[in-house]
């Protein structure tokens, strides 16, 4: 965090963590976790209000300057005056590939919290595996373009859509549906909920995901293991293939016995036996999916 003194830094962090403790956004969780790690006293707030895709507002019951805002720089400028020094600092952090969260009261900006994305070790391998499966991977994020492109380059994603509000992500999904056809959306925050609902298949990362995102999604992964995404694709394709095989086998068996019945070469008992038999085979073939890895 960028502040003029250690005491002011701690005070600003206390307010920021107090507001973010009411938010479901992953960045908010990171701020609260950092405050707990540094054993900073988290202030109690009231009148919390989240502004989707922008930030949050609340009144601190500890500070004399009660009303505070936290979020992206454009969001702060909607209510509070921002010094040119702060603008330059935020721009510098963005060029370094960092995401900036500005903390402000009615008296001006109190501090800037810089965050960097911790790239999971399995991210590059998961993206590469999806691309091998013939899936085009697109990043859609509310973060600034510089840090978004840095992360995308690191994990091998070619197409990036940055600085997106929740409604922008929803429009982005519509564009991808028109461009590529069936589209899956993977998200974990409340800002992803509209896009998850509009996608062909919505996948919520359950461990860090908000309740809103999980409710909007078709699938909820109850951990943060990204390597499960390619696995889900392979399992889905195998399930569809199994359904087709079962359907063809069932219809073919019935057609054979219809022809045999017309030719007088089949009896009712044999037809029933064949129908039950193919049903058992279809079930056994489907149960093979339980051991799929």
Secondary structure as GFF3:
##gff-version 3
##sequence-region A 1 293
A	DSSP	alpha_helix	6	20	.	.	.	ID=ss1
A	DSSP	alpha_helix	26	37	.	.	.	ID=ss2
A	DSSP	beta_strand	45	51	.	.	.	ID=ss3
A	DSSP	beta_strand	55	60	.	.	.	ID=ss4
A	DSSP	beta_strand	67	71	.	.	.	ID=ss5
A	DSSP	alpha_helix	73	77	.	.	.	ID=ss6
A	DSSP	alpha_helix	84	95	.	.	.	ID=ss7
A	DSSP	beta_strand	99	105	.	.	.	ID=ss8
A	DSSP	beta_strand	108	115	.	.	.	ID=ss9
A	DSSP	alpha_helix	123	132	.	.	.	ID=ss10
A	DSSP	beta_strand	138	140	.	.	.	ID=ss11
A	DSSP	alpha_helix	145	155	.	.	.	ID=ss12
A	DSSP	beta_strand	159	161	.	.	.	ID=ss13
A	DSSP	alpha_helix	166	180	.	.	.	ID=ss14
A	DSSP	beta_strand	184	187	.	.	.	ID=ss15
A	DSSP	three_ten_helix	190	192	.	.	.	ID=ss16
A	DSSP	alpha_helix	193	198	.	.	.	ID=ss17
A	DSSP	beta_strand	201	205	.	.	.	ID=ss18
A	DSSP	alpha_helix	211	216	.	.	.	ID=ss19
A	DSSP	beta_strand	219	221	.	.	.	ID=ss20
A	DSSP	alpha_helix	227	262	.	.	.	ID=ss21
A	DSSP	alpha_helix	268	287	.	.	.	ID=ss22
A	DSSP	three_ten_helix	288	291	.	.	.	ID=ss23
###
